Amino acid sequence: GPSPLWLDATGRRLPGPLYPGFDTLGTLEYLRTTGYDHSWFVLTRRIIAREFALSGSEQNPDLTGRDRKAMITSRLGGQVPGPVQAFLDHGEDFVTAGTLPELVSQMNKLTGGDPHLDADRIEEQITARDRDATRPFGKDSQLMAVRGARRYIGDRLIRVARPHALLDPAAGPLIAVRLHVLTRKTLGGLHTDLSSRALGASGEPVPGLYAAGEAAGFGGGGMHGYRSLEGTFLGGCLFSGRIAGRAAAAATA
Ligand SMILES: Cc1cc2nc3c(=O)[nH]c(=O)nc-3n(C[C@H](O)[C@H](O)[C@H](O)COP(=O)(O)OP(=O)(O)OC[C@H]3O[C@@H](n4cnc5c(N)ncnc54)[C@H](O)[C@@H]3O)c2cc1C
């Protein structure tokens, strides 16, 4: 979801437009300049209930089991879904606290204070963000994007939390999640031409060989641009597969 405040390992908010789910490559480039392998999401229970879901349909029993009651109580009713609650209870990268100083102290404990996070500096950034969350004319561009997402009814109902002050105790407790960089995509793959024909080292098509989907680098990089926008992978895979199928059929006709 788009609402957590994203801090680098030293406690500085990531610059726009590096918000959750926005620009994977840009965020990665930025995070690699900090000298640390981790960064932080700071959010509230209200945000985690609405915006955290485990990737993969089998991890969302209310959706896959078509369990309307569970869906209403969790996704609409503000309860944290079971699989997400399990991370809150047992996840080694999750910390929860009633107040910000307590939360920052737990974050420092988790990393052994390397680097030391300054609670006052984090509070300053959260307070600035919170002012824009509670007035309708705020200029915080992340909150503007959150409001934009909520103009779509599906997102407003079950995916994007209503903007609120992170320090509002009614939305709490506060949560911090330590994030690690991991490789989920290569954004590479076999070089192809516009007919999905695989190209050899010389740049010429290899006779009879086609490549599509992830194998051809279409899971993110490619038809939707190089910045790997979340949620656009499957389309490029299907589209390049269709082109490959048609080209192969035409070649054998
Ligand atoms: C957890 C997760 C969540 C995702 N969420 C989204 C999302 O919300 N939106 C989105 O657009 N995309 C999403 N994606 C990405 C998207 O699902 C993939 O990019 C897409 O499914 C890849 O399709 P593909 O056919 O290219 O490859 P795959 O689906 O990986 O198919 C490759 C197939 O080849 C088979 N195979 C491998 N080796 C061999 C072999 N030697 N012989 C025979 N068969 C073999 C494999 O078993 C597999 O079935 C997600 C991916 C993951 C992992």
The ligand as a Gaussian input file, in Angstrom:
#p B3LYP/6-31G(d) Opt

LIG

0 1
 C        4.695000     -13.607000      -5.487000
 C        4.506000     -12.926000      -6.820000
 C        3.520000     -11.958000      -6.968000
 C        3.322000     -11.342000      -8.193000
 N        2.330000     -10.403000      -8.328000
 C        2.102000      -9.843000      -9.504000
 C        1.048000      -8.904000      -9.683000
 O        0.327000      -8.559000      -8.733000
 N        0.844000      -8.367000     -10.918000
 C        1.623000      -8.703000     -11.980000
 O        1.399000      -8.184000     -13.083000
 N        2.626000      -9.595000     -11.841000
 C        2.886000     -10.172000     -10.658000
 N        3.908000     -11.076000     -10.519000
 C        4.746000     -11.382000     -11.686000
 C        4.062000     -12.332000     -12.661000
 O        3.287000     -13.273000     -11.955000
 C        5.131000     -13.028000     -13.492000
 O        5.923000     -12.048000     -14.127000
 C        4.511000     -13.933000     -14.557000
 O        3.607000     -14.844000     -13.989000
 C        5.616000     -14.685000     -15.292000
 O        5.012000     -15.482000     -16.274000
 P        5.920000     -16.371000     -17.209000
 O        4.963000     -17.231000     -17.980000
 O        6.879000     -15.544000     -17.971000
 O        6.814000     -17.251000     -16.223000
 P        6.363000     -18.342000     -15.150000
 O        4.949000     -18.115000     -14.705000
 O        7.474000     -18.384000     -14.150000
 O        6.338000     -19.671000     -16.031000
 C        7.506000     -20.390000     -16.310000
 C        7.104000     -21.855000     -16.309000
 O        8.167000     -22.630000     -16.824000
 C        8.237000     -23.805000     -16.057000
 N        9.586000     -24.345000     -16.242000
 C       10.748000     -23.891000     -15.729000
 N       11.760000     -24.648000     -16.144000
 C       11.244000     -25.601000     -16.938000
 C       11.821000     -26.676000     -17.688000
 N       13.132000     -26.923000     -17.688000
 N       10.992000     -27.444000     -18.399000
 C        9.647000     -27.201000     -18.435000
 N        9.048000     -26.192000     -17.754000
 C        9.859000     -25.412000     -17.023000
 C        7.937000     -23.377000     -14.666000
 O        7.517000     -24.468000     -13.874000
 C        6.804000     -22.385000     -14.912000
 O        5.538000     -22.998000     -14.914000
 C        4.143000     -11.698000      -9.289000
 C        5.146000     -12.670000      -9.136000
 C        5.341000     -13.262000      -7.921000
 C        6.406000     -14.333000      -7.787000

